[in-house]
Amino acid sequence: MTARVLIIAGSDSGGGAGIQADIKTVIALGGYAMTAVTAITVQNTLGVSAVHDIPLDIVAGQITAVLDDIGADVIKTGMLSSAAIVETVAATLQGNKIPRVVDPVMRAKGGHALLADDAAAALKRHLIPGAALITPNLPEAEALTGRTIATISDMNAAIPDLLQLGAQAVLLKGGHLTGERLVDMLITPKDVMRFEDERIDTTSTHGTGCTLASAIATGLAQGLSLREAVSRARAYVREAMRTAPKIGKGHGPLNHGHTVTTFRPT
């Protein structure tokens, strides 16, 4: 059966992040992508210049329409922008047993806020508890825990507070660390798994968080273990960065299609 991933997130007009990146990722890894759009951003590789939130009834309606007909094996959330949207998504999913991968998107790569201040509290209260996985980067983890997380020692010290948020697992992403080595930590109540790689020197980093979370969601939907899904997703993102097309004048998009064989009509 095709792995079905419902993505609840914002749209990126530049195509590098948000639902555009999510859809590309799910398809590239062999899944079937569906979306509930929460916001439309005016965006390119240089940054976000405007955000338009989708009406709450339309956000809820998209989720309900998809789940009532097609269903989903995993739900991935990204940009939710406001407390009202977070609460609407949570209410629409209430009682739903489908595993959730929650990417707590707070800022765009260029620094534009994508989550209102009061929405972070709503996220902690309504969507993170019970999630199969949350995927914060260091600034997002700081906002969720109230801690300063700037070193690997800080990452280790934050583990109890991250687990206390109530998700079944946390992927703490260390991309904001300084140095030549990149360290991510997959944290569960039972153990901590550390992933370490050489940092890729590139400006093509737009949408890495969205892409990673959707790649993990696809793996889980396909029946991979959490460890396998994270490992494959990280490898997919690294190759997408390494082979990025060098498009745009700012933080460029990834090569989401590197897994896809070029179609040549006969």
C-alpha positions as CSV (number, residue, x, y, z in Angstrom):
1,M,0.0,0.0,0.0
2,T,1.2,3.5,-0.8
3,A,2.5,5.4,2.2
4,R,0.2,8.4,2.7
5,V,1.6,11.6,4.3
6,L,-0.7,14.5,5.2
7,I,1.3,17.7,5.4
8,I,-0.3,20.6,7.4
9,A,1.9,23.6,6.7
10,G,2.4,26.9,4.9
11,S,3.1,27.5,1.2
12,D,6.5,28.8,-0.1
13,S,6.1,30.7,-3.4
14,G,9.8,30.2,-4.0
15,G,9.3,26.4,-3.9
16,G,12.2,25.6,-1.6
17,A,10.5,25.1,1.7
18,G,7.0,24.6,3.1
19,I,4.5,22.4,1.4
20,Q,6.4,22.6,-1.9
21,A,9.5,21.1,-0.4
22,D,7.3,18.6,1.6
23,I,5.5,17.3,-1.5
24,K,8.7,17.0,-3.5
25,T,10.3,15.1,-0.6
26,V,7.5,12.6,-0.1
27,I,7.2,11.8,-3.8
28,A,11.0,11.5,-4.2
29,L,11.0,8.9,-1.4
30,G,8.1,6.9,-2.8
31,G,5.2,8.2,-0.8
32,Y,1.9,9.9,-1.5
33,A,1.6,13.5,-0.4
34,M,-1.5,15.4,0.6
35,T,-1.7,18.9,2.0
36,A,-3.7,21.2,4.2
37,V,-2.4,24.7,3.6
38,T,-2.3,26.9,6.7
39,A,-0.7,30.1,5.2
40,I,0.6,31.6,2.0
41,T,3.9,33.2,2.1
42,V,5.4,35.8,-0.3
43,Q,8.8,34.3,-0.4
44,N,12.0,33.6,-2.4
45,T,15.6,32.7,-1.6
46,L,16.2,36.1,-0.1
47,G,13.4,35.9,2.5
48,V,9.8,36.2,3.4
49,S,8.1,39.6,2.7
50,A,4.5,38.8,3.6
51,V,2.3,36.1,5.1
52,H,-1.4,35.5,4.6
53,D,-3.1,33.1,7.0
54,I,-5.8,30.8,5.5
55,P,-9.2,31.0,7.2
56,L,-9.6,28.6,10.1
57,D,-12.6,26.8,8.6
58,I,-10.7,26.2,5.4
59,V,-7.7,24.8,7.3
60,A,-10.0,22.4,9.2
61,G,-11.9,21.6,6.1
62,Q,-8.8,20.5,4.1
63,I,-7.8,18.2,6.9
64,T,-11.2,16.6,7.3
65,A,-11.7,16.2,3.5
66,V,-8.4,14.4,3.1
67,L,-8.8,12.1,6.1
68,D,-12.4,11.2,5.5
69,D,-11.6,10.1,1.9
70,I,-8.0,9.1,1.5
71,G,-6.7,8.7,5.1
72,A,-3.1,9.1,6.2
73,D,-0.4,6.9,7.7
74,V,1.5,9.8,9.1
75,I,0.7,13.5,9.6
76,K,3.5,16.1,9.4
77,T,2.9,19.6,10.6
78,G,5.1,22.6,9.7
79,M,4.3,26.3,9.7
80,L,1.2,26.9,11.7
81,S,1.8,30.7,12.2
82,S,-0.8,31.5,14.9
83,A,-2.3,30.2,18.1
84,A,-5.7,30.0,16.4
85,I,-4.4,27.8,13.6
86,V,-2.5,25.6,16.1
87,E,-5.7,25.2,18.1
88,T,-7.8,24.6,15.0
89,V,-5.4,21.8,13.8
90,A,-5.4,20.2,17.2
91,A,-9.2,20.3,17.5
92,T,-9.6,18.8,14.0
93,L,-7.2,16.0,14.8
94,Q,-8.6,15.4,18.3
95,G,-9.1,11.6,18.9
96,N,-7.1,10.8,15.9
97,K,-4.5,8.0,16.4
98,I,-2.4,8.8,13.3
99,P,1.3,9.4,14.3
100,R,2.4,13.0,14.1
101,V,5.7,14.4,13.1
102,V,5.8,18.0,14.4
103,D,8.3,20.4,12.9
104,P,8.0,23.4,15.2
105,V,8.7,26.0,12.5
106,M,9.3,29.4,14.1
107,R,11.4,31.4,11.7
108,A,12.3,31.4,8.0
109,K,15.9,31.0,7.0
110,G,16.2,34.8,6.5
111,G,14.9,35.5,10.0
112,H,11.2,36.4,9.3
113,A,8.9,35.1,12.1
114,L,6.6,32.3,11.0
115,L,5.1,31.6,14.4
116,A,3.5,34.2,16.6
117,D,4.7,34.4,20.2
118,D,1.5,33.1,21.7
119,A,1.5,30.2,19.2
120,A,4.6,28.6,20.6
121,A,2.7,28.0,23.9
122,A,-0.3,26.7,22.0
123,L,2.0,24.3,20.1
124,K,3.5,23.0,23.4
125,R,0.0,22.6,24.9
126,H,-1.9,21.1,22.0
127,L,0.2,19.4,19.4
128,I,3.6,18.3,20.8
129,P,2.2,16.1,23.6
130,G,1.8,12.6,22.2
131,A,3.5,13.4,18.9
132,A,5.6,10.5,17.5
133,L,8.5,13.0,16.9
134,I,9.3,16.6,17.1
135,T,12.2,18.1,15.1
136,P,13.4,21.4,16.6
137,N,16.6,23.1,15.6
138,L,18.5,24.8,18.4
139,P,16.7,28.2,18.4
140,E,13.4,26.3,18.3
141,A,14.5,24.1,21.2
142,E,15.5,27.2,23.1
143,A,12.1,28.7,22.7
144,L,10.3,25.5,23.7
145,T,12.5,24.9,26.8
146,G,13.5,28.4,27.9
147,R,17.2,27.2,27.9
148,T,20.2,28.5,26.1
149,I,21.5,25.8,23.7
150,A,24.7,26.8,22.0
151,T,27.0,23.8,22.5
152,I,26.9,20.0,22.5
153,S,27.0,20.2,26.3
154,D,24.0,22.4,26.2
155,M,22.2,20.0,23.9
156,N,22.8,17.2,26.4
157,A,21.7,19.3,29.3
158,A,18.4,20.1,27.5
159,I,17.4,16.5,27.1
160,P,15.2,16.2,30.2
161,D,13.4,19.4,29.4
162,L,12.8,18.3,25.8
163,L,11.4,15.0,26.9
164,Q,9.2,16.7,29.4
165,L,7.4,18.4,26.5
166,G,5.5,15.1,26.0
167,A,6.5,13.8,22.6
168,Q,7.5,10.2,22.2
169,A,10.8,11.3,20.6
170,V,12.8,14.4,19.8
171,L,15.3,15.0,17.0
172,L,17.4,17.9,18.2
173,K,19.1,19.3,15.2
174,G,22.6,20.9,15.7
175,G,22.9,22.8,12.4
176,H,23.3,26.1,14.3
177,L,26.4,24.8,16.2
178,T,29.7,26.3,15.1
179,G,32.5,24.1,13.8
180,E,33.2,21.6,11.0
181,R,31.1,18.8,12.5
182,L,27.3,18.6,12.5
183,V,25.7,16.8,15.4
184,D,22.0,15.8,15.7
185,M,20.6,13.9,18.6
186,L,17.6,11.5,18.4
187,I,16.2,11.4,21.9
188,T,13.7,9.0,23.4
189,P,13.0,8.1,27.1
190,K,15.1,5.0,26.6
191,D,18.2,6.3,24.9
192,V,20.0,9.1,23.0
193,M,21.4,8.3,19.5
194,R,23.9,10.7,18.1
195,F,24.4,11.4,14.4
196,E,27.5,13.2,13.4
197,D,28.7,14.3,9.9
198,E,31.1,16.7,8.3
199,R,29.4,20.0,7.7
200,I,28.6,20.7,4.0
201,D,29.9,24.1,2.9
202,T,27.0,25.5,1.0
203,T,24.4,28.4,0.9
204,S,21.8,25.9,-0.5
205,T,20.1,25.4,2.9
206,H,16.6,26.7,2.3
207,G,14.0,24.3,3.4
208,T,16.3,21.8,5.1
209,G,14.1,21.5,8.2
210,C,10.9,21.0,6.2
211,T,12.6,18.5,4.0
212,L,14.1,16.5,6.8
213,A,10.8,16.3,8.8
214,S,8.9,15.2,5.7
215,A,11.5,12.6,4.8
216,I,11.2,11.1,8.3
217,A,7.4,11.2,8.1
218,T,7.6,9.3,4.8
219,G,9.9,6.7,6.3
220,L,7.6,6.1,9.2
221,A,4.6,5.9,6.9
222,Q,6.5,3.2,4.9
223,G,7.0,1.1,8.1
224,L,10.6,2.0,8.9
225,S,11.7,2.2,12.5
226,L,12.3,5.7,13.9
227,R,16.0,5.2,13.8
228,E,15.9,3.9,10.2
229,A,13.6,6.8,9.1
230,V,15.9,9.4,10.6
231,S,19.0,7.9,9.2
232,R,17.6,7.6,5.7
233,A,16.1,11.1,5.9
234,R,19.4,12.7,7.0
235,A,21.2,10.9,4.1
236,Y,18.5,12.2,1.7
237,V,18.9,15.8,2.9
238,R,22.7,15.7,2.8
239,E,22.7,14.5,-0.8
240,A,20.0,17.1,-1.7
241,M,22.3,19.8,-0.3
242,R,25.4,18.4,-2.0
243,T,23.7,18.3,-5.4
244,A,21.7,21.5,-5.0
245,P,21.0,23.4,-8.2
246,K,22.4,26.8,-7.1
247,I,19.2,28.7,-7.8
248,G,18.4,32.2,-6.5
249,K,20.4,35.0,-4.9
250,G,20.1,34.0,-1.3
251,H,19.7,30.7,0.6
252,G,19.1,28.4,-2.3
253,P,16.8,25.4,-2.5
254,L,17.8,21.7,-2.3
255,N,17.8,19.1,-5.1
256,H,14.8,17.2,-3.9
257,G,14.7,15.1,-7.0
258,H,18.1,13.5,-6.7
259,T,16.4,10.1,-6.1
260,V,14.4,10.4,-9.3
261,T,15.5,8.9,-12.6
262,T,15.1,11.4,-15.4
263,F,12.1,10.6,-17.6
264,R,12.9,10.2,-21.3
265,P,9.9,9.7,-23.5
266,T,10.3,7.2,-26.4
